Amino acid sequence: MNDNFALRLDHVSRDFGGLPVLDDLSLTITPGEFVVLVGPSGCGKTTLLNVLSGALAPSSGTVTTQGVLRTVYQHDGLFPWLTVRDNIGLGLRGLTDKEAKARELAELLALIRLEEFAGHYPHQLSGGMRQRVELARALAGRSDILLLDEPFSALDYQTRLRLRRELARLLALRPRTVVFVTHDIEEAAQLADRVLVLSERPAQVKTELLLTTPRPRDLTDPSVVEAMGRIIHDLGLAESDFELREKNLGE
Amino acid sequence: MIDEKAPHETLTPEIRTRPFEKKKQGSPKRFDIASLLLPLLVLGLVLAVWAIVPTLKIRGHPLVEDYALPPPLTVLQSIPDEVHTGRLFSDTVASLFRIGAGFSLAVALGVPLGLWLGSRRSVRAALLPGVNFFRNLSPLAWIPFAILWFGIGDPAAIFLIFMASFFPLAMATMAAVATIPVVHFRVAKDYGFQGRELLLHVTLPAILPQVITALRVTAGVAWIVVVAAEMVGCKDGLGYGIYDARSALRLDLVALYMIIIGLLGIGLDRLLSQLTRLPGVRWGYER
């Protein structure tokens, strides 16, 4: 048996009122790996993430995690009644040494370049800033696994590009195991070590794609473009797929 | 290729420059004066109408008798006497004490009950019908029991104010708990909040803006109930003052007490509205 894993699903199934959303899914994620799950909408991505985070119990099968796990959400993840400083401070609740806590907090604020906004409340920040604060909080103190639930999908396109770069930079400084759920093919190709393309419901791993180009990767980098082509093909969104479907429809 | 003979207009889209419009700048100072003068103007008009109506005559008969609508001046003249005897002051203090005690008690018990109702399904199933029943029951219906149980005086009035504010506060708090995004609780779990800590550091701050709004609304209701409660259940207070003056057919005093009650009600709301300025609740009013 290989014990070197951060997260493992063994034959996990989950249904909602008889509707199978996850069906006999097995998956191993090794420490330090950046895995992106891509799938058509409604395929069970969020269910899978909730099962991984423990928010949802599987109907059958087992989920094993090793280490402290934190989730970054699309929105509403920050507590609106706390300042940026206090929100990030949540990630340092385990630290008892006050001095070490203050030092770590200052470092995290510098890391996301929001020192001047330490005293601001989330509603006073832009969407991109808020997600940076969430990332800093998730990276604070002792955390091992980050679950990212479409963390950039509520942002505008250019901010999204910037934050992909930001995430790559932060992870280079503070390496973590990452499970990143998204519907954004570009995001997958730019960030992942491994892309898992999920099938329609019930979600199964349809194809697996390994990417070895070091991060950060340019959106137009040949390896990224190639990966995008592959993912598009695996999702059945390539032009040839559409043509085939239209032909079948015509007959 | 560009066809030179083509009508000029079709080739070059008309470019219109819009002159930069300077916004009419109402200086903040001027705005302040307007917001101060306008209500005063309306107040002046109301007072003028109030002063004129009692002087109107139809075929030699006054439109309204003096005692039925005492003019503003009569009301004004009644002030020195009331101040001198100290009744106005002692009545105000008595009423404020009662609402302070009854309302504080309702907040201290109603908000925790609401939190409990909001966070436990079984508690909701057990208690919600009861809370709903009493919320829809006019607190004034309790007057006979209040007097029977507590006699005439402070406790009866405090009890009635409590009954008027406790149930709406519990309901509003419960409803607020239901609106907390589920993500907040997931985040709380990720960062190790449980039990009491979860309640005090997540649930409570998440509903605070809505609870403050509920406090303001409920305090208004409680203030209305004070007057009614004191009319029958007390021997002093602003409500009793109205009742007493009515018995003596001193409607000038009734009007004076009405004005005091209204002004204090505004003051009470202003006081509670200060809570919305707390930095930790601004988010609830600015999004």
HADDOCK unambig.tbl for C-alpha pairs under 7 A between the chains (distance, minus, plus):
assign (segid A and resid 70 and name CA) (segid B and resid 190 and name CA) 5.67 0.50 0.50
assign (segid A and resid 76 and name CA) (segid B and resid 183 and name CA) 6.60 0.50 0.50
assign (segid A and resid 77 and name CA) (segid B and resid 183 and name CA) 6.23 0.50 0.50
assign (segid A and resid 77 and name CA) (segid B and resid 184 and name CA) 6.38 0.50 0.50
assign (segid A and resid 77 and name CA) (segid B and resid 187 and name CA) 6.64 0.50 0.50
assign (segid A and resid 79 and name CA) (segid B and resid 184 and name CA) 6.98 0.50 0.50
assign (segid A and resid 80 and name CA) (segid B and resid 283 and name CA) 6.29 0.50 0.50
assign (segid A and resid 81 and name CA) (segid B and resid 205 and name CA) 6.47 0.50 0.50
assign (segid A and resid 81 and name CA) (segid B and resid 280 and name CA) 4.72 0.50 0.50
assign (segid A and resid 81 and name CA) (segid B and resid 281 and name CA) 6.15 0.50 0.50
assign (segid A and resid 81 and name CA) (segid B and resid 283 and name CA) 6.81 0.50 0.50
assign (segid A and resid 82 and name CA) (segid B and resid 280 and name CA) 6.62 0.50 0.50
assign (segid A and resid 90 and name CA) (segid B and resid 191 and name CA) 6.42 0.50 0.50
assign (segid A and resid 91 and name CA) (segid B and resid 191 and name CA) 6.42 0.50 0.50
assign (segid A and resid 123 and name CA) (segid B and resid 283 and name CA) 6.16 0.50 0.50
assign (segid A and resid 123 and name CA) (segid B and resid 287 and name CA) 6.92 0.50 0.50
